[in-house]
Amino acid sequence: MIKEAAIRRPLILGHKTYHDITNDVVGPIEGNAPRQWKIAISIAAVIALYGVGSIMYLVGTGIGAWGLNKTVGWSWDITNFVWWVGIGHAGTLISAVLLLFRQRWRMAINRSAEAMTIFAVLMAALFPVFHMGRVWQAYWTLPLPNQFGSLWPNFNSPLMWDVFAISTYFSVSLVFWYIGLIPDFATIRDRMVKPLPKKIYGILSFGWSGRAKHWTRFEEVSLVLAGIATPLVFSVHSIVSMDFATSIVPGWHATIFPPYFVSGAVFSGFAMVLTLLLIMRKTMRLEAYINIAHIEYMNIVIIVTGSIVGVAYLTELFISWYSGVEYESYAFINRFSGPYSWAYWMMMTCNVISPQLFWFKKIRTSLTATFLLSIVVNIGMWFERFVIIVTSIHRDYTPGAWGEFHPSVTDIGFFVGTLGIFFTLFLLFARYFPVLALNELKTILKVSGESYKNADKH
Amino acid sequence: MANKVFHVMYDDDQKLLDAATVLVKQGIQVKDVFSPFPVHGIDPIIGVKRTRLAIASFMYATTGTLLAILGTWYFMIHDWPMNIGGKPSFTWIENAPAFVPIIFEFSVFCAAHGMALTYLLRNGTLPGMPASNPDPRTTDDKFVIEIVTEDNHAFSVSDLEEKIRATEVFELSIKDC
């Protein structure tokens, strides 16, 4: 049996057995819904309905209902799109990249992080789809034979690359997530007593029986999917950044964008994972599985990616001056001193200064501090996208066309609504799905479980 | 003599590995193992071969790459070439850098979904399929070795039972099959 170095902190605390893991994860699904869950999902569902209403109004009226104008043609819509896609990246990073690096701590968090990825990417996709205006013609982005001759979409365009990137990313993440879920659904199926839930989990578990050959295939599929999801996740946000970087708008066409966007995405994604998991571990009593060690590791990822983002901001700023292009310089001078300087400084404070607090061990191991800072980072990363998008286009080459963006009620409703839909989906997931990869966790129990790890010492 | 199936249950993965090693050494053929999680090291003992899914995945990826190359050539170069910002549209190779993202994404798409489908089909795990684990506890914390008399003509039923009972068995069920 593999022995882990004694210096590594245990990942599963307390004296757990295989059966305890099953009980701890499946128990909450079998019981009645707790009151807090009912309250939380009611609030989330009301907000979601408000979002659906805003979307219906938007479709009925046309995208003139947004606050966009002739100068600022992209604003909250694309900000929200990039923000949500970015949040999604942490899930794939945790489940794929950490799998390739054989990080055992991922097993406690990968399931919910992947769920977050899927819901976040769904929310992201809403924005470009509804930005098309005539949303019922969204299929025009696909290369389908048509009555125009056939007229094909433009494969040279980064917007087209985005269609392929996001749909591949979404569907591959979904498959990766579901393949991991199948054995865990089987565990729930075999425990359920009531006929209807047993039947439903039976269908969801695809008749999984845990044969040796199936497990071999399972591990191979997980490894290969992780191997291809890793370049995929980097490519997706690189392509998202190319929506801007391949244009010739000062402030947008920077070669630094792809790596800068990818690290920003991981940064914001980990912040969202922390926000969700800190609440979940408490309410679902999963402290033994998601403990301080996990939170500290995630905070370390936040320091690293947050620092990369900080360096990217400063590099951008320096290069805008060093390039000697006056339009480029102006775009950045306008960013930090123009009408949107408040947003710029908000972004700088939240994304560059606040994560540096995690250098202090006291702060990165404090649950309250982590929770507050994770929300600060989420806000900061939203402002980053807003700053990049709006400040770069609100003042163009013709001062007569200069303008500003003011969000309309529909803008706000759509964004707040996606938060509602996201939390509704996540709460449903937390209630009915195994929130931890319980069968994978069993494989590390003897290696990283506290009682096994310290067994020789007693 | 009716064929009999032995379901030998263990309550620990290490006990399962030890028992399987002992039984196989005595010349008993193990038909299958049911476990709640992948037990590393069991495959070579009971003779499960390495899966070829990764090779299949590579072939799906190659198919995706070729289809994407063919598609970009047909849509953008052959069927309806367009002058977009003066970007070269005369030959595929000149225009290829702009197609790299889509070729990559489509290869990944085909590799991932092709492999996932192959995996589900080869396992026979599909929506609505009945479960075939002998005991519901094998998806929780118990491990079962399945041995059938059909594979082990060299041993009598009582002989097999005796040998099996010599291992650290948690529960043993013998049924006709």
Interface residues (C-beta under 8 A of the other chain):
Chain A: M1 T17 Y18 H19 T22 P143 G149 S150 L151 W152 P153 N154 F155 N156 S157 P158 M160 W161 F164 A165 S167 T168 S171 V172 V175 F176 I179 I182 P183 A186 T187 R189 D190 R191 G202 I203 L204 S205 F206 G207 W208 S209 G210 R211 A212 K213 H214 W215 T216 R217 F218 E219 E220 V221 L223 V224 L225 I228 A229 P231 L232 S235 I239 M242 N439 E440 K442 T443 K446
Chain B: D13 Q14 D32 V33 F34 S35 P36 F37 P38 V39 H40 I42 D43 I46 V48 R50 T51 L53 A54 S57 A61 G71 T72 F75 M76 D79 W80 M82 I84 K87 N95 A98 F99 P101 I102 F104 E105 F106 V108 F109 A111 A112 H113 M115 A116 Y119 L120 R122 N123 G124 T125 L126 P127 G128 M129 P130 A131 S132 N133 P136 R137 T138 T139 D140 D141
